[in-house]
């Protein structure tokens, strides 16, 4: 990839990151609304998940964690989608210990899902923690039918590992 291509790519994602930050600012302004129903209709789990992913994958793990904490404080139980994207953010930023801690928390609560397993298996493969990933996969395989998406991710990870 040439320097020009790298700068072009960097500028594209920097602009998208700035736009995401502007949107986030508007959403924070909505947090002050008196009507909980209005706020919840506008700022929901999907927007929070997108913000967690945006900040996490752009390297701003502190803001990703803050968005997660703000949304999660009103929940009675962990939300698998939000926590899975937070796991992905920590893994992308090199903190596999926190990624795996969040995964184990979801497992203890019994709310892990296909997204959770996909994220943790990919993270294990990319970080070289293949034994841990294999343990998760074996535990899944022994307990119930495995979603074909999870099966495909683990096969891809195993194939990539054998190729290296």
N, C-alpha and C positions, 0 to 999 in steps of 0.2 A: 504494500500500500504506500503510495507516495505521500510526501508531506502535505501536498495540496488536498489529497483525499482525506487525510487525517484531520486537517483543519476544518474542512467542509463538514465532516461527520461530527466533530466536536462542536462546531457552531450550531448545527441542527439540534443536537441534544441539549445544548446550553439554552437555546431559545425555548425548547419544550419544557425544560426544567423551570425557567423563569415564568412561563405561562402557568405551569402547575402551581408555583408559589403564589402567583396573583390570585388564582382560583381559590387556593387555600386561605388566603387573606380574606376574601369575600365570605367564605364559609365560616371563618372565625367570627366575622361580624354578625352572622346569623345566630351564633350561640347565645347572644344576649336577648333574643326574642322571648317575650313573656309566654307565648303559647308553646307548650311542649309539643303538642301535636304538629304545629307548623314547623318547628325546628326539626322534629324527628322525620317529617315527610321530606324535608329538604336535605338534611345531613343524615344519611342513613349508613348502614353497614357497607354498602357497595362503594360509596364515596370515600369512606374512611379507609377501606381496603385499598382503593386506588391510590390514595395519598400515602399510605404506608409503603406500598410498592414503589411509588414514584421516589419518595425520599430515600428509601432503603437502597434501591438499585442505583441511585445517583450518588451514593456515598454519605448521605446525611442521616446516619443511623439515630442520632439523638432526636431529630425531629420525627423520624418514623416512630420511635419509641413513645414520644410525647403524644402523637396522634393516637396511637394504640391505647395509651393509658387514659387519655381523655374519653375515648369512646367506651373503653372496657369498664370504667368505673361505674357505669350505669347498668351493667349486665350482671345477672345472677350467676351465670356459668360462663366459662370461656367460649368464645366464638371461634370455631375451627377455621373459618376463612380468614378472619383477621389475624389470628395467631399463626396460621400457615404463611401468610405473606410477611409477617414479622420474622418468622424462622428463615424465610428466604432472604430477607434483608440482612440478618446477622450472618448467614452463610456467605452471602455475596461480599460482605465486608470482612471476612476472615475469622469470624467468631463462632466456630463450630460448637464450642462448649455451650454457648447460650442457645444456639439453634437446637441442639439436642436436649437441653433442659426444657425448652418450650415444648418440644415434641413429647417428652416424657410426661409433662404436665397434662397435655391433651389426652394422652393415653390413660393416665390415672383417672381423669374425669370421664373417660369413655366417650369423648366427642370427636375423636380423630376421624377423618374421612379420606376419600380418594385424593383430594388436593394435598392434605397433610402428608400422606405417604409418598406422593409424587415428589413433593418438595424435599422431604427428608432423604429419600433415596438418591435423588440427584445431588443433593448437598454432600452426602456421604461419598458418592462416587467422585465428585469434583475435588473433594478435600483429601482423597486418599484413604478415607475411613471405610474401606470396603468390608472389613470384618463386621463392623457395627451395622452397615447396610445389609449385609447378608443375614445377620441375626434378626433384623427387623423383617426382612423378606421371609425368612423361615418361620418366624412367629406368625406372620400374616397367613402364610400358606397352610400352616398347621391348624389355624383357628377357623377359617371360613374360606369361601370362594373368593378369589382375588379379582378385583375389577381389572378388566383387560388393559385399561390405561396404565395402571400400576405395574402390571406384568410387562407391558411394553417398555416402560421407563427402565425397569430393572434389567431387562434383556439388553437394552441399548447401553446401559452403564456397564454391564458385564462384558459386552462385546468391545466397548471402547477400552476397558481395562486390559483385556486380552490383546488388543491391537497394540497397546503401548508396551 
